[in-house]
Amino acid sequence: MEHPNPRYVSRLTKDTLALVLAGGRGSRLYELTDWRAKPALYFGGKFRIIDFPLSNCVNSGIRKIGVLTQYKAHSLIRHIQVGWSHFKRELGEYVDVLPASQRNSPNWYQGTADALYQNTDIIRASGCKYVMVLSGDHVYQMDYGNMLAYHVENEAKLTVSCIEFPIEEAAGAFGVMSVDKSDRVLGFEEKPEKPTPIPGDETQCLASMGNYIFDTEFLLDILEKDSTQENSEHDFGKDIIPSIIDSADVFAYRFRDEDGNRAYWRDVGTLDAFWAANMELISPTPSLNLYDHQWPIWTYQTQLPPAKFVFDDEDRRGYAVDSMVSGGCIISGGKLRKSLLFSDVRVHSYAEIEESVILPEVEIHRSAKIKKAIIDRQCVIPEGMEIGYDHEKDRANGFRVTSKGVVLVTPEMLGQRGGAKPQV
């Protein structure tokens, strides 16, 4: 729901520095993040995960943005340079890449709080009254202006964005906030097996989205204090939030859609979750509306020709049903059902693809059959190969099969890394 005074909100967003934590490895994605950080992972046919928090910032009117990088950041940095470098410095707007420069410490980033501590000079230099800390590896569309207004109206020192989850879904999966009836935070638990329910609803709890708003001076003070604590892991969830709940005004902001229901938010941190979130997009009315002109997701993509479908013979027809196909793709006599193809994918005659996510620059040769799989960038699937039909055979071929039957295939698994183009 939009705040009734947009001009008031716009003043707040102009006085806000957004810092996107984008250094995560995403280890539960296994080989899919061997060559890239999780925020750089492809999503939705043409985007990267990092595009979602960055687009939320721009659409919300926040144009002072720093992206904190660490793990295998080359593709992430290159994407930001080519896709997010159009901001005007003379207007006080920017998207800066902030690797660990060891100004305040001889170490790389040691935790989420330490990542900010090592950039305190940049935070001060921004001159902003508020600092918004954002997770760089979740998929959602959110107006941060409403959360900022909520933070200011509550005279909070820290506001944590939360989403309502059934207790059984959140158990062991998310950090959970316990609150009073006014949503003032009383406690925080890191992935509890028995989450604390919301007051008045024993079936729901408040899961942290990993997004925070701080008053700047308050943030700088607690970062300085945390840096001196030898037993601290320098993490917002584990150390910072629990240490300030009793002494400062900390509030939970419930992220809801315009109808007051739980809004769309996905943590695509596992192969099954990544596959499922992409599959949701091909439904007739997906929960995530990528076609919303009022809240566009910005990105960079090479200029490519439209997707092409050729051959119309009875046994050799190129078509896609209940699917998304990006620019540069050629479906040459192959069949697609309930699948999502990223850019520059080539599907040859008699090939069949079903319920699969095909990342950029993949080539699928004749008569290959793929079902319920994730095919990583630049894979070349040999003629006649079957993937996803016999999991024992998939494992014997060196592919990874998840507990829910999703098959991951990477170029290395096919022995093809040698001549591949550099990954970005």
Disulfide bonds with the S-S distance in Angstrom:
none
